[in-house]
Amino acid sequence: MDMCSLKALEADGSPSRSLLKLIGDQGCMVGELVEFLQIMGHTDALQCLKSPGIQIIVQPQSVAVIAGHNLRLSCYAVGASHVQFKWFKKTEEVHNSSSPDLVFSPVRLKDAGFYICRVNCGNAYEFSHWAQVDVLDVPPRYGLVSLASEGRPRVLIQPQAQRLLVGDLLYLECGAIGRPLPQYQWYRNGVPIKKATKRKYTVKNLLPEHQGRYRCEIFCSNERTWSNEVDVVVLENPCHSEMKEPRISHEISGAMECSEDDFLIIEREYSLEKPYATDKVALLIGNLTYRNHPQLKAPMVDVYDLTNLLRQLNFKVVSLLDLTESEMRNAVEEFLSLLHKGVYGLLYYAGHGYENFGNSFMVPVDAPNPYRSGNCLCVQSILKLMQEKETGLNVFLLDMCRKRNLHDDATPNVVLQVTANIVFGYATCQDAEAFELSSSGFTNGVFIKFLKERLLEDEKITVLLDRVAEDMGQFDPTKGKQALEIRSSLSERRSLTDAIRPGDYSDAAEAHNLLWAKANELPQSKILDFECGVQIKMDFAAEFSNVLVIYTSIVKKPEEMLSCQAHITNLPLDLDVDPKLMNKETLEETGSFLLSGSLPQHCLYTRLSSLQKLKEELAFTVCLQVLFNSLDDLVQWNMDVNVGKPLTAKLDLNRPTRKNSCQLTCPMPHSPSTSPSHSPASDRRFHSQGPCFHSQGPCFPQQHNNPYLNVCEPLHGAVGGYGDFRLYVDHTHQYENIPCLPYLNPPSIPIETTDDIDDMQNEFMNSLQLYNHP
């Protein structure tokens, strides 16, 4: 024993290591030793000889995407030595897939399926998790649609209402994009259908009991949303029934022995004609970065969420952030040019605002302090111009304050026609504020928080808004302080879910429609080949119609290069981009929070906002910096790139404004709700769970250099719609207006207001604070 102990202290190490060295000197291989140990049953010794484990750090994630878009599946791992990757689709090896990133550029319908990655390290290997790729075949109606943010599904394929005969085949489809892969549950008449958990739902040999209202619940992580609710009517076969009355069938899956006359009778006697639109267009404006007034947060998230929902309803949407007065007027003029007979037009505005003498005013980001009607856009004047277009439906949603502006004594006179197609949705009652919830991140305003839960319902628009008002009325934080007000002269059952039957348009109208569609058209992806052998891929994503994200990645790098990076420089001065926010490794660093998780990783991102200011084509320089193994200094190559006029830059909203394009005044002093000539058939609704909240006196704005410092709502809401009150509750439960305290930290990652209402109420009761919102 003494000799063994002394031997263990020698340079060769422990007795075990000395024995292994002796075996190795005799030419014994590790594989032979493992075989001997296995025969002897030495499991502990075998564990010592096992290669260090492979650790997979990033697992590929299941995802649903649109055909024609780019997709990247990633698997990252570390091991004791160099690791290698190989991708498989089910059991078949994917060609040229030796990278940790499996890139589809673009992804095609045939690429749908299950994928797995094998990681090799020496003789050891490890498999990743399975990742399912679901590819949706969606026609490009309004430009490219970015992948939904992580955990937030976006419905792009809606189920369609059907009238079928007994014995027919029912086929319903719902499709959403999202990461991770969206899950589905179908409902009939509000009851979950057993085993109906796929995005396609079929029933063979329909029976009368299959008739009802169908919709699909889509959930992704903790986020849930719903498809449109549709009617499935199941009628008896008119040719094989003893009933004398014929029945209708618009969709017949099998051949029927019915004469043409039979179906003519069916169509004539049982046709259920619903209202329809000749087209659907929407303009969404969110003003938040004010130059002379308190800055806001909620408009950005509100416009983003409303855009996605309206596109699911087949609206052609242009969404714009931070417009000046001239840009707002030109945007409204472009919107009005799309309105024709039978068109559904929706205009949404979130930002600062006020209301004087029954007329509402939207405040641009460049409005002076204080502002007056001459610096703003009169809502009633825009509505008058919309009416003149003989539209099928005019919806105006105002998410702003309606306080008096004591600095403005003008009384704009607007006379509106007596038409039965107007719906006004005010986020708050007259002479009151609207609120956005206090949060360290980005959340919806109170109005959109509840509106987005119901917007896809197949209901008359006024009924839908009634339900939103009821939901808001049950929300404790704003009960008695913010109440949705609906003004309507709608006599037909018009719904945002109504089908589109294109009408006959003039060449000029077609040109405007094409231009509006191009306002959401992204530049094509580019491959940049540099002389040094480096290949750069440049892609584009739209956060809004005037906000573009450019992201670049290294596709090919010669082995003799130690590292290389590609930076975007020399952007047009019109865009006024902060160089410190360009070429960042994360989207959040650029100021883009809503696309977080929806774009590929390991790229450099640059966010370009206010594209409407671009006067010429978007041209810039890509600067490639390379460090070679044999050199200590960086070597640089430059390449000029021109992508034309992307997104809303095509609309030329920076052009000089024609003052008569969006008038401020008209001859007579009547608004749509106060006009004595208002349609007698109109219905006017006002929802309030208590008295409207009024400030106790004028509160003038305080100027601060810190953009994250909240100040008191100025001038009864006339100098800011979202103004920055907090509600303070003392022991007597009386509300008072007090100045806000500054944020401790600026917002980072957006937190969408999707919590249960009960949780939101509990959170409110704990914090007892709110911001007021226009």
N, C-alpha and C positions, 0 to 999 in steps of 0.2 A: 504494500500500500504506500509505503514511504517513497519508493522509486516512482510509482505512478504519479504521486503528488508532485514530485520534483519535475517529472517529465512534463506535467501540465503547465509548469511555470516557464518552460523554455520558449524560445522564439516561435517555434512552430505552433504554439497555442495549446488548446485542450487535447486530451487523448482522442476525442472523436475527430477533430480536424487532422491530427497526425495520422489516424487510420485512413481517412479519406484521401490524404495526400499519398500515402503508401499505395493505396488501391489505384489511384490515378497514375502513379509512376509505373505501375505494372501494365498500363494500357487498357484498363477497364473503362468502359463508357458509362455515362450516366444512365442510359436506357437499360444496360445490363444490370447495373446496381439496383435500379427500380424493380426490375423483374425478379432479382434475388430476394429483395425485401418483401415483395408481394407474396412470394412463395413461403417466406418465413412468417408472414403475418405481422410485420412491424409497421403498423399504421402510423404511429407517431413519427417514425423515421421518414416514412413516405411524405408526411405533411411538410417536413423540413426541406425535402427535395423538390416540392411542388413549385412551379414558377410563380413569381409574384402575381397576384390577381390583377385582372384588367378592370379598371373602374370606368364605367360609362357615366360621364358627367351630364351630358345633355341627351335626352331621349327624343327621337322623332315624335312629332305630335300629329294626331289625326286632324284633318281639316277639310272644309268644303269650300271650293273655289269655283269661279266662272271659267268656262272654256275660253281660251284665248288670252288669259292672264298668265302672269309668271308665278311660279311656285317653287319654294325651296324647302326640302326636308333636311333636317340637320341631326347628326349624331356625333358627339364629341366624347373622346375617351382618352385615358392615360394608362400607361403600363410601365413595366420595368425597362423596356427598351422601345424602339420605334414601333408605333402601332400602324396597322394597315386596315383599310375599310373596303367592304364589298357589299353592294346593295342587291336585294332580291325582291322581285314582285311575285308573291307567293313562293313557289319553289324554283322559279326561273331567274337566272342571273340577269341583272340589268346591264346592258352594254355600256362600256366606258363609265363605270360607277365606282372608281377607286378613291373618291374624295369623301371627306366627312359630310359634304353638302351634296344632296341629289337635287339638281336644278332642272326644272321643266320650263322651257322658254320658247314658245308658250306651252301651257298645259292643254291637252286635247281630251276629248271624251274617252278615247281608248286608254288613257292613262289612269282612269279610275280603277281602284283596287286596293289591295293590302300590300304594304311594303315593310321590309325588315332589313336591318344592317348587321353584318357580321364583322366584328372587330378582331383582328389577329395580332398577336404579340408573341413572336417566336413560335413555339409549338402550341401555345395556348390560344384559345379563341372564346369569344363571348358574343351572344346575340342581343341586340337591342329589343325594345318593346315593338310590337306590331303597330303600324300607323295606317289608318284607312284614309284614302283620298277619294272624296266624292266630288265629281265634276258636274256642274250645272250647265245645261244648254240654254243660255239666256240671250235673246237678241239684243244687240247694242242699240237701244232706243235713244239713249241720251249720253253717249260717251262712256268711258270706262268707269266702273264702279270699284272703289278700293275695297280690299278685304276688310270685313268688320273687325273692330278692335277686339282684343282678346277677351273672351267671355261675353261678347255682345253679338248675338246672332242678328242677321239682317235678311228679312224675307224678300226674295226676288221672284219666286214662282208662287202664285196664289191659286187656290182651288177655284174652279169655275162652276157656277150654278148649272144645273142640268134638269131637263124634263125627259124622262125615259119611260119605257113601257115595261110591264111585268115580264120578267125573263131576260131583259137586256143585261148588258155588262155595265156596271158602275165603275168609273175610273176617276179618282181624285188624286191630284198631285200638289204637293207643297214643297218648296225648296228654299233653303236658307244657306247663306255663306257664313262662316265663322270659324274661329279657332278657340278651343278644341271643336271637334266635329259636333254640330248640333244634333240633338235628339228630338224625337217626335212622339206625340200622342194625339190620336184622332178622337174627336168627340161627336156624338150625335145627340141633338137636343139637350146639350149641357152635360151629358153622361159619358164618361170615358168608354171607348169601345175596346173590348178585350183583344189583346194581341195585335192591335192596330198601332204599332210603334215604328213603322217605316214611313218614309216621306211620301210613298205612293200607297194609296189604299184602293183596293179593288173588291168588288162583290160580283160573283157570277150568279146568274139566274135571280135577278132582283125580285123581291116580294114586296107587297104593300107596306109591310112593317119597316122596310128600309127607308121609307120616306121620312124627311125631316130636315133639320138645319145642321149642317156639318161645319166644323172648323177644326183647326189643328193647333195644338200648343207646341211651341218650339222652345227648348231650353238648352242653354250652353253655360256650363259652370253654374253660377248662381243667378244668371240672367234668364228671364223668361219673356216671351212675347207670343202673340197670337196671329194666326192668319186671318184673312177675311172670313166672315161667316156666310155660307152660301146655302141656298135652298136646293134640295134634291126632291123633285116631284116624280112619283112613281104612279103611272096611270095604266089602266087596263088596256089591253090590245084591242083597238077599235074593230079589227078585222076578225078577231077570234073571241069576241064577247057577245053575250046575249043582250047586252044593254043597247038601247036604241040610240043613246047619245054618243057620238064619236068623241075620242079623246086625242089630245095633242102629244106629239113626240118630236122634239127638235133634234135629238141625237139618237140614232138607232144603230146599234152595233151589229145586228144580224139582218139577213134578208127577210123581208116581209111580203106576204101575198096580199098586198093592198093596192087598190087602183089609185091612179093619180087624183081622181075625183074625191076619193076618201080623204086624202090628205089636204086637199083644198078646203073641204068642209071643216076638217079639224082646225086648220090654221085660222079660218074665218070665225069659227064659233068659240074657240078656246084660246086664242092668242092673248097673252097677258103682257101688253105693251108697257114697258117701264121707261121712264125718262132716260135720255142718254145725252152725252156731250159730243159735239163735233170735234172737240180737242180739249185738253186740260193743260193749263200753263200756270206756273206759280213763280212769284218773285219774293224771296225772303231776304230781308235786310236786318243785320244786327250791328248796331253801333255800340262800341264799348271803349275804344281808346280816344277819349275826348281830349282836346287840346286845352280847353279853358274851364272844364267842369270835371266833377268826380268821375273816375273811371269805373267801369262795370265789369262783371264777370259772366253772369248768366247768359247774356245774348249769344255768346259763341256756342255754348253747349245747346241752347234752345234751337238755334238755327240749324246746327248739325243734326240733331235728332229729328227735327221736323222735316228736313230735307230727305232723310232716309225713309221716313214713313210715307211722305207724299210720292216718292218715286215708286214705292210698292203699289200705290194706287194709280200708276201710269201717268202721273203729272210730269210735265217737262219743267224741271226746276232749275232756276238760277239762284244760287245762294251767295250773298255778298256781305263782307264785313267792312266796317269803318269807312263809310262814304262821306265825302264832302257834300255841300249843298248842290253844286253843279253836277257831281257824279250821281247823286240821288235823283235829280230831275231827269238826267239822261237815261238812267236805268228804268225809271217809271215810264218814260217815253217809249223805250224799246219794248217794255212789257205791254203797254197799251196797243202797240202796233200788231201784237199777236192776237188781240181780242176781235172776234168776229161773231156773227150770228151763231148761237148755240154753243159757243166755247164756254168752258168753266174756267174762270179766272180767280186765283187766290193770291192775295197780297198780305204778307205778314211782316210786321215791324216790331223790333225789340230795341229799346234804347231810351234816352231821355225824351220827354214830351210834356205837353200841357194841353189844357182845354179852356177856351174862353168863349162865352156866349154860345155854347152848343157846337163849336167848331174845334176839332182836334188838330194838333200840330206835331209833326215829327221833327226832331232836332238833329241836324247833321253834326259830324264830329268837329267841323271847323267853325261852329256857331260862336259868336262873340259872347262875352259875359258883361251885362245881361243880354239875352237875345229877345228878338221880337218876331212877329209873323213874317216880316220880310226876309228873315234869315232861315226860315223853316218851310216845310212843305205842308200845305193844308190838305187834310185827309178828305174832306168833303169835296174839294175841287177835283181830286183824283177820282173819287167815286162818280162824280158827274160825268167825267170823260169816259169812265168804264161803262156807264149806262148807255151812252150814245152809241156804243158798239153792238147793242142788241144781244148781249151775251146771255147764255142759258142760266148762268149762276155767277153772282159776284159775291165773294167772301173776303171780308176785310178783318183781319185779326190784329188788334192793337195791344201789345204787351208793354204798356208804358203808363206813367202817372197821368192823372187827369186833373191835377191841381190848377188853380188859377195862376196866371202870370201877371203879376201886378205891374210889371214894366211894359206890358203890351195892352194899349187901350183900343187897338184897331178892332173893328167888327166886320170881318169878312162876310160877304153876303153870297150865299150859294143857293141856287134853286135847283132842285132835283126833280127829275121826271117821276111820274107815278108809274112805277113798274113793279112787277111781282118777282123780283129775282135778287133782292139785296139781303145779305146776312152780315150783321156787324157783331163781332165778338170782342167786347172790351174786357181786358184782364182784371179791371177793377171798376168800382162805381164812380160816379161823378164826384169831383172835388176830393179824390182820395188817391193814395199811393198803391202801387203793387209791390210785391216783395219777392226777394230771392233768399234762399236759406243760407245761413251762415255756415261756412265750411272752409277748411284749410286748402281744399282743392277746388275743382270746378263742378258745379251742380246746375241743375235746371232752376229756372224761376218757378214759382208756385203754379202759375197757369199751365205751363208746358208740362210740368210734372204730372198733372192729372189729364191733360189733353192727350198726351202720347199714349196713355193707357187705353183710350177709346177711339182714337182717330181712324182705325181700320174697321170699325164696326159698320155693318151695312144698315145704316139708319139715316133717316132724314137729317140733314145737317143741324137743324134746330133742335131735334130730339137729342142728337149726340151732344150738343153743347149744353142742353138742359141737364144731362147726366153728369157732365163735367162740373157744372155749377153745383150740383148736389154733392159730388165728391169733395169739392173745395169747401163747401159749407160744413163738412164734418171734420175738417182739418183744424185741430185745436190751435196750433200756432197762429193762424190768421183768421180764426173765426171772429166775426164782427169787425174785421179791419180790412179785409179784401174780399170782394164778392164779384163774381163774374156777371156781367150785364150783357144781355143778348137783345139786339134790335133786329127785327126781321120783317120783311114784306113778302115772304116766300109763300106762295099758294100751292105749289106742286110739291110732290115728294122727291125733291132733289137730294141726292146723296153724293158724297165724294167718291163712293165706290161705283157709281154709274159707269156703264160701258161707254166706249168711244166708237162713234160711227162717223168717220171723216166726211166732211162736207166738201163742196166745190169752192175752191179758193182762187183768187186772182194770182197772177204771176208775182205781183208785189208781196202778197200775203205769204206765198210759198217761200219767197226769198227771205222774209223775216223769220219764218219758222225754221228754215235751214240755219240761219245765223244764230238763232237762239239755241239750237241743238249743238252747234259748234262751240258755244260758250262753255261747254263741259267736255270738249274734246282735248285729250292729252296728246303731247308730242309722242312720236314713236320712239321705242327704245333704240338706243344706239350702241354699237360696238366700235370702240376707238382703238385702232392699231397704231402703236408707236414704233418708230424705227428701231428702237432698242429691243423689240420683241415682246414688250409688255402689251397686254390686251385688257382694256378697261370696258366694263359694261355700265351704261348709264340708263337709269330708269326714272320714271316720273309718276307721281301720285297727286291727286287733287284732294285737299282737305276741304276747300270751299271752291266756288267758281272763280274766285280771285285770289286763291292761295295755293301755290304749287310747291311741292316737295321734290327736290332732285336728290337722288341717291346713287352713289357710284361704288363699284366693287371691282377687285382685281380678279380677272378671269384666267389670265395666263402670265406667268413670270418665269423667265429663264433661270436655270439652276445657279448660274454664276452671280446672281443678284442676292445680296443679303436681305434687303428689304426695299419696298417701294410704296409710295403713297401718291394718290391723285387728288389735287385740290382744285376747286372752282374759284376763279378770280375774275376781275375786270367785268363785273356785272354792270348793266346800265345804271346810270345815276338816277334815273326816274324812280327806281325801286327803293332807293335809300335803305339798303340792307346793311346791318351792323356786321362788320367783318368778324367780330368776336363770336357771332352766333352762326357762322358758316362752317361747313366741313366738320361737323361734330359726329362723335361716335354713337350718340343716342339721339332720338327724335326730341326728347324732352329738353335737351340742351339747346335746341334750335328754337324752342317755343311752340313746338307742335306736340300737343298732348292727346289729341283725339285719335290720331293714327297709331298711337303707341301699341305695339304688339301686332299690327297688321302688315308691317313691311318686313322684308328680310333683315336678318342681323348681319353683323360684321361688314357694315357699309359705312360710308361717310355721308351725312345728310346735310342738306341746305334748304331752308324754308324761305320762299319768296312770297311775301304778302303784298297786297295792294297792286295786283297785276293790272287793274284798271288804269293805273297811271302810266303804263308803258306806252310810249308814243311810237316807237319803232319796234322792229322784231327783236326777240330776246337772243342776244348774242353775248358770248362770254368766252373765257379761256380756261382750258383744263391744263393745269401745271402738274407734270409728273416728276417727282423727285425720287432718285434711285441711289441706293448705296450698294456698291459692288464689293465682293469679297476681297478683291485685290487693292481697293482704294479706300482711303480714309474720308474723303470728301464726297458730298452729295453731287450727283450729276442730274441736270434738269433738262426736260423736254417740254415744249409748249404746243398745244393744239387749239386752234380756234373752232368754236362750235356755234351754230345758229339753228335754233329750233322754231323759228317763225314766231307768230303771235299765239301763245298758248291760252287756253281757257277764255276768260272773259275779256282778255286784251283785244280779242277780235271785235268786240262791240264798240270800241273807241269811246268809252264813257268819259274820257278826258277832254272831249271836244267842247267848244264853246256852247253854252246853254241857250236854247231859244226860250225866252221867258214865257211865250204863250203856249209852250208845250205842257206845262203843268201850272195852271193859273193859281194865283193866290186869292183872288177875289172874284166874285160874280155879283150880278145886280141885286138879288133878293136875299133876305136874311133867314133862310130856312135850312136847317140840317135835316137829315133823313128821318129823325125821330120827332123833331119839333115842328116840322112843316104842317100847316093846317090842311094842305092838299094831299097829305100822306094817304096811301091806299087804305080804304076802310076795311079791307080784308086782312090787313097786316096784323101780326101778333107781336106784341112788345112784352118782353119778359125782363124782369129784374129780380135777381136772386140775391138775397142777403140774409144772413143768419143773425144779424144785429146791426146796430148803427154803424155807418161808415166811419173810419178813423180819420179825424181831422187834427192837424197840428194846432197847438194853442196860439201860435202867432208866427210871424215871419221869421225864418231862420236863414241867415245869409251865409254864403259859402266861405269856407276858410281855405286859403291856398297853401298847399304843402308841396315840398319837393319830392317827398317819398310817395311813389305811386301806390304803395301798399297801406298808406295811412287813410283810414276812413273818416269822412267828415259828415257833418249834419246835412240833411236834405235841405237844399237852398230854395227860398222863395216859394214855398207851398208846392213844390214839385215843378215850378215853372222853369227852373234852371237845371233840372235833372230828373229824369224819370225814375232811375234806379236809386236815387240819392242815397245817402248812407246813414240812415237812422239805425239805431238798435232799440228794441223794446225792452224797457227795464221794469221789472215787477217788484214793488216793495211789499211790505207785510200787509198792506191794505188792498193789494191786488189792483192798484191804479197804474195805468200806463202813462209814462212820461217820455218825452224826447230828450235824449242826452247825447253829447258828442261821443263818437266811437273811439275806441282805442286802436292803436296800430296793430297790424299783424306782427307776430314775432318772426315769421318766416314767409317768404313769398311762396305762392302756389307752385307745386311741382307736378305731380301726376294727377290727372282728372279723376274725380270720384263722382260717378253719375248717381243722381238721386233715384235709386231703385229699391231702397229699403222698404220694408213693409211700413204702412202708415203708423201702426202701433209703435214700431221701433222709432220712427221719426218723432212721434209725439213724446215718447219717453226721453229721447235725446234732447228734445226742445225743453222739456220740463227741468232737465238737469242743467242745461246751459242758460236758459231764459234769455236768449238773444236772437235777433233777426236783423237782416238788412232790409231796407225798403227798396223796392224794385219798381221800375217805371210803371 
